[in-house]
Amino acid sequence: RPRPPRPAMSPGAAHSWAAVAPGDEALALWRLGFHFREDPDGCTRLYHTESAARVTARNWRALMHGDYATAARAAMPEILRRLESDPGARVAWRSLPLPPPLEGVPQPAHPLRVLASPDVLTNRRALLVLIPGVGEIPAGVWGRQLCVTDCLERGTMLQALRDARARGWAAVSLDPNRGAGHDGR
């Protein structure tokens, strides 16, 4: 796959770690000077564009100027795009019907949005239910730190989704953190 051109940076220029403007999510990671790339071992890892260094648990502070949260938030749209476009996982964002109201139980403030296979409500064989970590972690992701400092195959639920679909199971990743600061899909 062709890679996008490297962002233009003057020698010694500092990256802008300011908050990313809404609507710029697709370019946020590039603006910060990072990109994902598939390595020869098949793992998709985050790289610092200018130095070509792979981001790891040991060097992220230096490469990200200590601002992990901004880079991790900027990476989420690309991570979710890769989950949604993976042919083996075959998942998309879907709205599930709200359950009937129960006396004394508050109704959700927004529709139930999940990352799910198309047969999530109809597959009678099996259903794999996956739940992400807490905080700004969206459906489909185990943890941001694994995605950023290790690889997407370990940091996301991609392999579990692929395995479920290969077995003929429906799959769903719940989104209990919705509204906790990620892109609000």
Secondary structure, DSSP 4 states (H G I P E B T S, - for coil): -PPPPPPP--TTPPP--SPPPTT-HHHHHHHTTEEEEE-TTS-EEEEETTT-PBP-TTTHHHHTTT-HHHHHHHHHHHHHHHHHH-TTT--EEEEEPPPPP-TT-PPPSS-EEEEE-TTTTT--S-EEEE---SSSPPTTBS-HHHHHHT-HHHHBSHHHHHHHHHTT-EEEE--TTTTSSS---
